[in-house]
Amino acid sequence: MLAPARLILTESKSRLLYLGNDLKFITALRQALDEAVYLLVTCADREGALLFLKSNIPYEVLLIDFAWRKKDGLEVARLARKLAHRKRMPIVLIGGARLSRQMRGVAEEAGVTLCVLKTQDVPEVLRRLIGRKT
């Protein structure tokens, strides 16, 4: 009898949590990021997002798609800031359109580190953000 094949796991260096449901954006981000360096974890429902955030799974960056839940996504950012193990995690709000000055202020109050347009080079922004952190 042969021994069962062992599953070899390779650990990514940076785990990113994306909260949203924009499949085109997810695909583009996955194609632009090196899988050996970045693991993109995606979640499209609020309850799952809360479970991911409350878990002890380490994430380098939290990405929140503003179109996903609008202001409710900012409540998720607020919750992340209240969790001791997520206080220092950068939170990036990704939008399809530029936010108003008032909305950017609300996002900052919620704990958002950076607001980025989907049309920007998001992978490069993430590389710089993570590079600053490490």
Rosetta blueprint (number, residue, H / E / L):
1 M L
2 L L
3 A L
4 P L
5 A L
6 R L
7 L L
8 I L
9 L L
10 T L
11 E L
12 S L
13 K L
14 S E
15 R E
16 L E
17 L E
18 Y E
19 L E
20 G L
21 N L
22 D L
23 L H
24 K H
25 F H
26 I H
27 T H
28 A H
29 L H
30 R H
31 Q H
32 A H
33 L L
34 D L
35 E L
36 A L
37 V L
38 Y E
39 L E
40 L E
41 V E
42 T E
43 C E
44 A L
45 D L
46 R H
47 E H
48 G H
49 A H
50 L H
51 L H
52 F H
53 L H
54 K H
55 S L
56 N L
57 I L
58 P L
59 Y L
60 E L
61 V E
62 L E
63 L E
64 I E
65 D E
66 F H
67 A H
68 W H
69 R H
70 K L
71 K H
72 D H
73 G H
74 L H
75 E H
76 V H
77 A H
78 R H
79 L H
80 A H
81 R H
82 K H
83 L L
84 A H
85 H H
86 R H
87 K L
88 R L
89 M L
90 P L
91 I E
92 V E
93 L E
94 I E
95 G E
96 G L
97 A L
98 R L
99 L L
100 S L
101 R H
102 Q H
103 M H
104 R H
105 G H
106 V H
107 A H
108 E H
109 E H
110 A H
111 G L
112 V L
113 T L
114 L E
115 C E
116 V E
117 L E
118 K L
119 T L
120 Q L
121 D L
122 V H
123 P H
124 E H
125 V H
126 L H
127 R H
128 R H
129 L H
130 I H
131 G H
132 R H
133 K H
134 T L
